[in-house]
Structures are given as C-alpha cells and as structure tokens.
Amino acid sequence: MPSVAFYGSTEIPLTRKELRLARGICASCPVQRSCMIASLRGRERYGVWGGIDEKTRRRLLRAYKDWRAVIDYIDAVNAERTRSA
C-alpha cells in the first residue's frame, strides 16, 4: 500500500480500498488513539491518522469545535460499542 494512504496528498484522493486498508492497520496499532489525538489537535489536513480520514476529521471538528470534545465523543461511541458487543 502506498504511503499516500496514510499521509495523504492534495492531488491523489484515497480510494475506498486504500482507506479501508489504512483504517484496518490503524485499528490494531498500539498508538492509534495518540495518533488520532495528534491529528485532531494539529488539524491534519490530509491522510489517515489514528483511523480517521481527513473528511471525517473536518466533519467532527466542525460539529464539536474543539478536539477535546471530539475525543470525548469518540470515547463515548467506543464505550457503547464495547457494551453492546
């Protein structure tokens, strides 16, 4: 998989296959949460960071305004998924 799937590019959008693969790798990464926080805090513009692509980051940051509120939301969603499983 090309590194562009993780780091992104202004010229080459990710394919659905690349996005799925990158998210799958992120899901088993021991620093996934830290990476996601860094991408939200730093407002990364491109690529998949901590399992979240640029479109999702923009949408979440618009909805919640602050990266800490986004993390709280994601933690709540993950906790609900764990309880439901």
MOVEN-V77967 format. One line per field, one symbol per residue. ss: DSSP state (h for helix, s for strand, l for the rest). psi: psi as a letter, one per 30 degrees, with the letter a starting at -180 (. if undefined). Layout:
# MOVEN-V77967
ss=???
psi=???
This chain:
# MOVEN-V77967
ss=lllhhhhllllllllhhhhhhhhhhhhllllhhhhhhhhhhlllllllsllslhhhhhhhhhhhllhhhhhhhhhhhhhhhhhhl
psi=kkffeeflkffjlkleeeeeeeeeeefgkfgeeeeeeeeeefhkfllkkggkleeeeeeeeeefekeeeeeeeeeeeeeeeeef.
